[in-house]
Amino acid sequence: MNHHTYSPSGVCSVKIDFDIDDEKKLHNVVFTGGCNGNLKAIGRLVEGKDASEIASILKGNICGNRGTSCADQFSKAIESVM
């Protein structure tokens, strides 16, 4: 299992930590900062799911007028390590 840390930009969260196993499944997703309850929910929902599929689902999700969101930034984090 490989651990990754990503520094998102343009959003309230300041760090995203996650693991990807040898089968490209996501584990232990933790956002630091941001909307705590919603971001914990994302971590629970994606646990054990295919990383590429999750990146595709979350990509382009925006928050307000930011042009991005914590979920969108997570998709970028996944894509950066795939």
DSSP file (Angstrom, degrees, kcal/mol; ACC not computed):
  #  RESIDUE AA STRUCTURE BP1 BP2  ACC     N-H-->O    O-->H-N    N-H-->O    O-->H-N    TCO  KAPPA ALPHA  PHI   PSI    X-CA   Y-CA   Z-CA
    1    1 A M              0   0    0      0, 0.0     2,-0.5     0, 0.0    20,-0.2   0.000 360.0 360.0 360.0 134.3    0.0    0.0    0.0
    2    2 A N  E     -A   20   0A   0     18,-2.5    18,-2.2     2,-0.0     2,-0.3  -0.898 360.0-144.4-108.5 130.5    1.3    3.4   -0.9
    3    3 A H  E     -A   19   0A   0     -2,-0.5     2,-0.4    16,-0.2    16,-0.2  -0.721  18.3-172.0 -92.8 141.8    0.6    6.5    1.1
    4    4 A H  E     -A   18   0A   0     14,-3.0    14,-2.3    -2,-0.3     2,-0.4  -0.983  12.7-163.2-134.5 145.1    0.1    9.9   -0.6
    5    5 A T  E     -A   17   0A   0     -2,-0.4     2,-0.4    12,-0.2    12,-0.2  -0.998  11.9-171.4-126.6 132.1   -0.3   13.4    0.7
    6    6 A Y  E     -A   16   0A   0     10,-2.7    10,-2.5    -2,-0.4    71,-0.1  -0.970  18.3-145.2-126.6 138.4   -1.7   16.2   -1.5
    7    7 A S        -     0   0    0     -2,-0.4     8,-0.2     8,-0.2     7,-0.1  -0.876  25.1-152.5-102.1 101.9   -1.8   19.9   -0.9
    8    8 A P        -     0   0    0      0, 0.0     2,-0.4     0, 0.0     3,-0.1  -0.262   5.1-147.4 -71.2 160.2   -5.1   21.2   -2.5
    9    9 A S        +     0   0    0      1,-0.1     3,-0.1    61,-0.0     4,-0.1  -0.973  69.8  20.8-130.4 147.4   -5.5   24.7   -3.8
   10   10 A G  S    S+     0   0    0     -2,-0.4     2,-0.3     1,-0.3    58,-0.2   0.572 104.4  88.7  79.8  10.2   -8.4   27.1   -3.9
   11   11 A V  S    S-     0   0    0      2,-0.3    -1,-0.3    58,-0.1    23,-0.1  -0.817  85.1-109.2-133.4 172.0  -10.4   25.2   -1.2
   12   12 A C  S    S+     0   0    0     -2,-0.3    22,-0.5    -3,-0.1     2,-0.1   0.830  92.4  85.0 -74.5 -33.3  -10.8   25.2    2.6
   13   13 A S        -     0   0    0     20,-0.3    -2,-0.3     1,-0.1    20,-0.3  -0.436  58.7-165.4 -70.4 146.9   -9.0   21.9    3.2
   14   14 A V        +     0   0    0     18,-3.0     2,-0.3     1,-0.3    19,-0.2   0.549  67.2  21.1-109.3 -12.6   -5.2   22.2    3.4
   15   15 A K  E     - B   0  32A   0     17,-1.2    17,-3.0    -8,-0.2     2,-0.4  -0.980  53.4-161.2-158.2 143.0   -4.2   18.6    3.1
   16   16 A I  E     -AB   6  31A   0    -10,-2.5   -10,-2.7    -2,-0.3     2,-0.4  -0.988  12.9-171.8-126.8 121.1   -5.5   15.3    1.7
   17   17 A D  E     +AB   5  30A   0     13,-3.0    13,-2.9    -2,-0.4     2,-0.3  -0.906  17.7 150.8-109.8 140.5   -3.9   12.0    2.9
   18   18 A F  E     -A    4   0A   0    -14,-2.3   -14,-3.0    -2,-0.4     2,-0.3  -0.987  32.8-133.8-162.2 159.6   -4.8    8.7    1.3
   19   19 A D  E     -AB   3  27A   0      8,-2.8     8,-2.2    -2,-0.3     2,-0.4  -0.905   9.2-161.6-117.5 147.9   -3.5    5.3    0.5
   20   20 A I  E     -AB   2  26A   0    -18,-2.2   -18,-2.5    -2,-0.3     6,-0.2  -0.997  15.9-148.1-127.5 125.9   -3.8    3.3   -2.7
   21   21 A D    >   -     0   0    0      4,-2.2     3,-2.1    -2,-0.4     6,-0.0  -0.196  36.4 -89.0 -85.3-178.6   -3.2   -0.5   -2.6
   22   22 A D  T 3  S+     0   0    0      1,-0.3    -1,-0.1     2,-0.1    -2,-0.0   0.711 128.0  55.9 -64.9 -20.5   -1.7   -2.7   -5.3
   23   23 A E  T 3  S-     0   0    0      2,-0.1    -1,-0.3    27,-0.0    -2,-0.0   0.267 120.3-108.9 -94.4  11.4   -5.2   -3.2   -6.8
   24   24 A K  S <  S+     0   0    0     -3,-2.1    27,-3.0     1,-0.2    28,-0.3   0.822  70.6 145.7  65.8  34.5   -5.6    0.6   -7.2
   25   25 A K  B     -C   50   0B   0     25,-0.2    -4,-2.2    26,-0.1    -1,-0.2  -0.802  47.5-119.4-101.6 145.7   -8.2    0.7   -4.4
   26   26 A L  E     +B   20   0A   0     23,-2.6    22,-3.6    20,-0.4     2,-0.3  -0.586  35.5 169.4 -86.8 144.4   -8.5    3.8   -2.1
   27   27 A H  E     +B   19   0A   0     -8,-2.2    -8,-2.8    -2,-0.2    17,-0.1  -0.988  52.6  14.5-148.7 153.8   -8.0    3.5    1.7
   28   28 A N  E     -     0   0A   0     -2,-0.3     2,-0.5   -10,-0.2    -1,-0.1   0.841  68.0-175.8  54.9  45.1   -7.7    5.8    4.7
   29   29 A V  E     +     0   0A   0     14,-0.3     2,-0.4   -11,-0.1   -11,-0.2  -0.620   6.0 173.8 -77.4 123.5   -8.8    9.0    3.0
   30   30 A V  E     -B   17   0A   0    -13,-2.9   -13,-3.0    -2,-0.5     2,-0.4  -0.988  17.7-159.5-136.3 124.1   -8.4   12.0    5.4
   31   31 A F  E     -B   16   0A   0     -2,-0.4     2,-0.6   -15,-0.2   -15,-0.2  -0.845  10.7-147.7 -98.1 137.4   -9.0   15.7    4.7
   32   32 A T  E     -B   15   0A   0    -17,-3.0   -18,-3.0    -2,-0.4   -17,-1.2  -0.940  68.8  -3.8-105.7 122.6   -7.4   18.2    7.0
   33   33 A G  S    S+     0   0    0     -2,-0.6   -20,-0.3   -20,-0.3     2,-0.1  -0.191  92.9  81.9  84.5 175.5   -9.5   21.4    7.2
   34   34 A G  S    S-     0   0    0    -22,-0.5     2,-1.3   -21,-0.1    -1,-0.2  -0.413  99.2 -15.7  87.5-165.8  -12.7   22.1    5.3
   35   35 A C     >  -     0   0    0      1,-0.2     4,-2.7    -2,-0.1     5,-0.3  -0.620  67.1-159.5 -79.5  94.7  -16.2   20.9    6.0
   36   36 A N  H  > S+     0   0    0     -2,-1.3     4,-2.2     1,-0.2     5,-0.2   0.842  82.3  43.9 -48.9 -53.3  -15.4   18.2    8.5
   37   37 A G  H  > S+     0   0    0      1,-0.2     4,-1.9     2,-0.2    -1,-0.2   0.919 116.2  46.5 -63.5 -44.9  -18.6   16.1    8.3
   38   38 A N  H  > S+     0   0    0      1,-0.2     4,-1.9     2,-0.2    -1,-0.2   0.894 113.9  48.1 -64.5 -40.1  -18.9   16.2    4.6
   39   39 A L  H  X S+     0   0    0     -4,-2.7     4,-1.9     2,-0.2    -1,-0.2   0.842 109.0  52.7 -74.3 -32.2  -15.2   15.3    4.0
   40   40 A K  H  X S+     0   0    0     -4,-2.2     4,-2.1    -5,-0.3    -1,-0.2   0.895 107.8  53.9 -63.8 -38.7  -15.3   12.4    6.5
   41   41 A A  H  X S+     0   0    0     -4,-1.9     4,-2.8     2,-0.2    -2,-0.2   0.908 105.2  52.4 -62.4 -42.4  -18.3   11.2    4.5
   42   42 A I  H  X S+     0   0    0     -4,-1.9     4,-2.1     1,-0.2    -1,-0.2   0.945 108.4  51.7 -58.0 -47.1  -16.3   11.3    1.3
   43   43 A G  H  X S+     0   0    0     -4,-1.9     4,-0.7     1,-0.2   -14,-0.3   0.896 112.8  44.8 -56.3 -42.3  -13.6    9.2    3.0
   44   44 A R  H  < S+     0   0    0     -4,-2.1     3,-0.5     1,-0.2    -1,-0.2   0.902 112.1  51.8 -69.3 -41.0  -16.1    6.6    4.1
   45   45 A L  H  < S+     0   0    0     -4,-2.8    -2,-0.2     1,-0.2    -1,-0.2   0.825 113.9  42.4 -66.6 -31.9  -17.9    6.5    0.8
   46   46 A V  H >< S+     0   0    0     -4,-2.1     3,-2.5    -5,-0.2   -20,-0.4   0.535  80.2 128.4 -94.5  -6.1  -14.7    5.9   -1.2
   47   47 A E  T 3< S+     0   0    0     -4,-0.7   -20,-0.2    -3,-0.5     3,-0.1  -0.287  86.1   1.0 -55.7 123.5  -13.1    3.3    1.1
   48   48 A G  T 3  S+     0   0    0    -22,-3.6    -1,-0.3     1,-0.3     2,-0.2   0.485 103.2 130.4  78.6   3.6  -12.1    0.3   -0.9
   49   49 A K  S <  S-     0   0    0     -3,-2.5   -23,-2.6   -23,-0.2    -1,-0.3  -0.502  70.8 -85.6 -90.2 159.6  -13.3    1.7   -4.2
   50   50 A D  B  >  -C   25   0B   0    -25,-0.2     4,-2.2    -2,-0.2   -25,-0.2  -0.458  34.1-142.9 -65.0 125.0  -11.4    1.9   -7.5
   51   51 A A  H  > S+     0   0    0    -27,-3.0     4,-2.5    -2,-0.3     5,-0.2   0.894  97.3  49.3 -60.3 -45.3   -9.2    5.0   -7.5
   52   52 A S  H  > S+     0   0    0    -28,-0.3     4,-2.1     1,-0.2    -1,-0.2   0.898 111.0  50.1 -63.7 -40.4   -9.7    5.8  -11.2
   53   53 A E  H  > S+     0   0    0      2,-0.2     4,-2.1     1,-0.2    -1,-0.2   0.918 111.7  47.9 -64.2 -43.4  -13.5    5.5  -11.0
   54   54 A I  H  X S+     0   0    0     -4,-2.2     4,-2.5     2,-0.2     5,-0.2   0.908 109.8  52.6 -64.9 -42.1  -13.6    7.8   -7.9
   55   55 A A  H  X S+     0   0    0     -4,-2.5     4,-1.8     1,-0.2    -1,-0.2   0.909 110.1  49.2 -59.2 -41.9  -11.4   10.4   -9.7
   56   56 A S  H  < S+     0   0    0     -4,-2.1    -1,-0.2     1,-0.2    -2,-0.2   0.889 112.3  47.5 -65.0 -40.4  -13.8   10.3  -12.7
   57   57 A I  H  < S+     0   0    0     -4,-2.1    -2,-0.2     1,-0.2    -1,-0.2   0.911 117.9  40.0 -67.1 -43.4  -16.9   10.7  -10.5
   58   58 A L  H >< S+     0   0    0     -4,-2.5     3,-1.9    -5,-0.1    -2,-0.2   0.704  87.6 111.0 -83.1 -21.3  -15.5   13.6   -8.4
   59   59 A K  T 3< S+     0   0    0     -4,-1.8     3,-0.1     1,-0.3    13,-0.1  -0.304  83.5  15.8 -60.4 131.0  -13.7   15.5  -11.2
   60   60 A G  T 3  S+     0   0    0      1,-0.3     2,-0.4     9,-0.1    -1,-0.3   0.374  82.6 140.7  89.7  -4.2  -15.3   18.8  -12.0
   61   61 A N    <   -     0   0    0     -3,-1.9    11,-0.5     8,-0.1    -1,-0.3  -0.588  36.8-160.3 -70.4 127.1  -17.5   19.1   -8.9
   62   62 A I        -     0   0    0     -2,-0.4     2,-0.5    -3,-0.1     7,-0.3  -0.798  17.6-145.4-116.7 157.3  -17.3   22.7   -7.8
   63   63 A C    >   -     0   0    0      5,-2.5     3,-1.8    -2,-0.3     5,-0.4  -0.968  64.3 -51.7-119.8 113.4  -18.0   24.6   -4.6
   64   64 A G  T 3  S-     0   0    0     -2,-0.5     3,-0.3     1,-0.2    -2,-0.0  -0.323 111.6 -30.9  59.7-135.5  -19.6   28.1   -4.9
   65   65 A N  T 3  S+     0   0    0      1,-0.2    -1,-0.2     2,-0.1    -3,-0.0   0.112 110.3 103.5-103.3  21.0  -17.7   30.3   -7.4
   66   66 A R  S <  S-     0   0    0     -3,-1.8    -1,-0.2     2,-0.3    -2,-0.1   0.746  80.6-132.7 -74.2 -24.5  -14.3   28.7   -6.7
   67   67 A G  S    S+     0   0    0     -3,-0.3     2,-0.3     1,-0.3    -3,-0.1   0.502  83.2  45.4  80.4   2.7  -14.1   26.7   -9.8
   68   68 A T        -     0   0    0     -5,-0.4    -5,-2.5   -58,-0.2     2,-0.3  -0.890  66.1-156.9-155.9-178.2  -13.1   23.6   -7.8
   69   69 A S     >  -     0   0    0     -7,-0.3     4,-2.8    -2,-0.3     5,-0.2  -0.942  41.7 -94.0-156.8 172.5  -14.0   21.9   -4.5
   70   70 A C  H  > S+     0   0    0     -2,-0.3     4,-2.0     2,-0.2     5,-0.1   0.897 127.7  50.4 -61.6 -38.4  -12.4   19.5   -2.0
   71   71 A A  H  > S+     0   0    0      2,-0.2     4,-1.9     1,-0.2    -1,-0.2   0.920 111.0  48.0 -64.9 -43.6  -13.8   16.6   -4.0
   72   72 A D  H  > S+     0   0    0    -11,-0.5     4,-1.9     1,-0.2    -2,-0.2   0.901 110.9  51.3 -62.5 -41.7  -12.5   18.0   -7.2
   73   73 A Q  H  X S+     0   0    0     -4,-2.8     4,-2.2     1,-0.2    -1,-0.2   0.865 106.5  54.6 -64.6 -35.5   -9.1   18.5   -5.6
   74   74 A F  H  X S+     0   0    0     -4,-2.0     4,-2.5     2,-0.2    -1,-0.2   0.893 105.2  53.3 -64.0 -38.6   -9.2   14.9   -4.4
   75   75 A S  H  X S+     0   0    0     -4,-1.9     4,-2.6     1,-0.2    -2,-0.2   0.902 109.3  48.9 -61.3 -39.7   -9.7   13.8   -8.0
   76   76 A K  H  X S+     0   0    0     -4,-1.9     4,-2.0     2,-0.2    -2,-0.2   0.882 109.1  53.1 -65.9 -38.1   -6.6   15.8   -8.9
   77   77 A A  H  X S+     0   0    0     -4,-2.2     4,-0.7     2,-0.2    -2,-0.2   0.930 110.9  46.1 -61.7 -45.6   -4.7   14.2   -6.1
   78   78 A I  H >X S+     0   0    0     -4,-2.5     3,-1.3     1,-0.2     4,-0.9   0.945 112.4  50.1 -62.0 -48.5   -5.7   10.7   -7.3
   79   79 A E  H 3< S+     0   0    0     -4,-2.6     3,-0.4     1,-0.3    -1,-0.2   0.831 103.1  61.6 -60.8 -31.9   -4.8   11.5  -10.9
   80   80 A S  H 3< S+     0   0    0     -4,-2.0    -1,-0.3     1,-0.2    -2,-0.2   0.731 112.5  36.1 -69.0 -20.1   -1.4   12.9   -9.9
   81   81 A V  H <<        0   0    0     -3,-1.3    -1,-0.2    -4,-0.7    -2,-0.2   0.474 360.0 360.0-110.8  -3.5   -0.4    9.5   -8.5
   82   82 A M     <        0   0    0     -4,-0.9    -2,-0.1    -3,-0.4    -1,-0.1   0.474 360.0 360.0 -87.1 360.0   -2.0    7.2  -11.0
